[in-house]
Amino acid sequence: MAGSIVGKSVNVIDAQTEEPAWTLQLDLGVRPMAFSTNPDGSTKWIFVQVSGLNGFVVVDFATPQGNQAHPESGTCLPEKQRSPKDPSPSHGMAVTSDGKTLVVCSRLNNYLYSYSLPD
């Protein structure tokens, strides 16, 4: 998988054929991503941070659709308010090794949010 800030897309490559499997276009540039898995180890969800959003997008891997999720005080900064040095208010995320929690860093409000998975 690869994300594109300029192309505003998540791109998935089939590991067997080394060909593009699917691409999901988003409204904002793709930043860090984290992944959760099904019991068989296959990808279940992709969590995508995007430029200007204090939050993230959840992508269902089986049916490539994105749904935006925000922290309680989440906001999307207008492009003119984004600093070139800090274009992404939410930057940094991970799924814990037990697969039960997603942690998301908010640079906008200096919080670390945690989300119970699969909820």
N, C-alpha and C positions, 0 to 999 in steps of 0.2 A: 504494500500500500504506500501511496505517496500523496501528499497534499500540495497544493499550489496556492501561494499567497496571491500572486498576480492573476492566475487563472480561476481563482475562487472555486476550486474543485477538489474532491477526493477521488483518487484514481486507484482502482484495484486491478492487480495483474494476476492472471491465472498462473500458478507456480508450475503446473504441468506443461502448458503450452507456451509460457512466457509471452502471452498475448494479453491485451487489455480485456478484462472480464466485464467491468462496468465503470462508469464515471458518474459521480453525483455533483451537479452544479449547485453552489451555494450563493448567497447574496453577498458574502464577505470573504476575504482572503483566509485560507486555512492556515492555522498555527499548530501548536502541539496536538497530538492525538494520543488516546489511550484505548485499550481494548479489553472487553470481557469475553469469556469463552463459554461455550456449551460444555456439558459433561464429557463429550467426546474430544474436546480440545479445539474444535472449530470455532471460528469467530462468531460471537453472538451480536455484540454491539460495538460500534466505534464511537468514542466520545471525542468530539472535535472542538477545539477552541478556535475562534475566528477573530479577525481584526476588529477592534472597536467594541466588542461585546464583553460585558462583565458577566459571563455565563458560558454556556457551551451548547453544542448541537449533538443530539443523540441520533445515530444512524443505525437502523436495523439492517444488519448485514444480509439477511435472507431476502428482504424486499427493500432494496436501497432507497430509503426515504429518510429525510432528516426532520427532527422535531426539536425546536429550540427550547432549552431549559435555562432558567436564570436562578441565581441565588436570590434570597428574599429581597435584597435591596439592589437587584441587578438592573443594569441599564445599558443601553447601547449609545456610545458617544457619537455625536455627529462628526463626520470626517474632519471638518474644520477645527474641532476641539482636540483632535488626536495629535499628540506630539510625535514628530518623526523619530525621536529617540525612544518613545514609549507608545507604539501604536496599538498595543493590545493590553487592555486593563486586566484581563484574566489570562494568565500565562503560566502554565505548569500544572500538570495533572498526572495521576497514576491510579491504577487499580491495585489494591493490596494483594499480596501473594495468595491469600486465601480466597480471593475473588468476591469477597462480600462487601467491599467498600470502595467507592470512588472518592478520591480526595482532589480538590480543585483549589488552586491558589488564586486569590483576587488581589492584584496589585493596586486596584482602585481604592479599596477600603481596608487593605492590610489584614484580610481574613483568610483562613484556610477552611473551606467548606468540606463536609463529608456527607456522602450520600450512600444510603443502604442499598445494596444490590441484591435482588433484582428490582426492588421497589422503585 
